């Protein structure tokens, strides 16, 4: 069965963005080792899950990287070529390439996607969508990119958790830019 992996940037105090979506606190001076970590994580998947609110910016950004000389080109190509599933209760039709819409129950749809053949599935956000995935215990691996910044307030992804959730640390790795990546799996009851 395919796994659903979350890759998310977090401030040290647990926010994915400032109160108005600010992301100016994120560290982007990544070294080659951190870039390889992300490339390996991305290569383990062939499907991306997205919430509707994040989709326009995500797809349009990666579609705009068209110059093969751009250091982000290879990654951008994967992001545009990978199959994407966008969860939306309002859209009836997708305008994006390699994208399908999922409007039914999130638990039912994610569990269906996990049974399909292929590599693993990855999700990046946004905050509300990831909160729902966490709430329904649908994430199989958490790849938390802890940035060396405290922002005081912002958008949280754990706000909908209603009970204790135990996780097992799979690995922890620090990088020269100050980011620490923590990889956890839920402990099954």
C-alpha positions, 0 to 999 in steps of 0.5 A: 500500500502507498504511504501518504507523506507530509513535507512541511516547513514549520517555524520553531514554534509550530506555525506553517505561515504567519497570521496572514500567510507570511512565509518570509521567515523560512530559510531558503539557503539550502545546502546540497545535502538538504536539496538531496533530502528533498529530491529523494523524498520527492522521487519516492512519490508520483502523486501530490495531494493539495488543498484547493486554497494552495493549488493556484499558487503551487501549480502556477509557480512551478509552471513558471519555471521553464528555463532548463538553466534555472536550478529549480527546473528539474524539480519544477518539471516533476511538480508539473508532471506528477499526477495531482489530486486537488481536494475541493468542495466548490470546483466542478472541473480542473483547469490544471494539467495532470490534475483531478478533483476530489470532492468526496469524503477526504478519508474515503478518497485518501484511503482509495488513493493509497490502494492504487498502484504506484509510488507513494503520495506526498502533500505540502499543504495548505494549513487547513487541508493538512489539518484535516489530514492530521485530524483523520490520521491519514498521514503515514510519514511526517517530514517536518522541516523545522526552521530556525525562526520563532514567529509568535503567531500564525497558521497551525496544522495541529489545531484540529487534533482532538486527542493525543497522537503518539509518533515514532521518530524515524530520523532526525537530521540537521543541516548547515542552514539551520533547518532540522528535519524530523521524520515521524510515523504515527504509532498504530494503536 
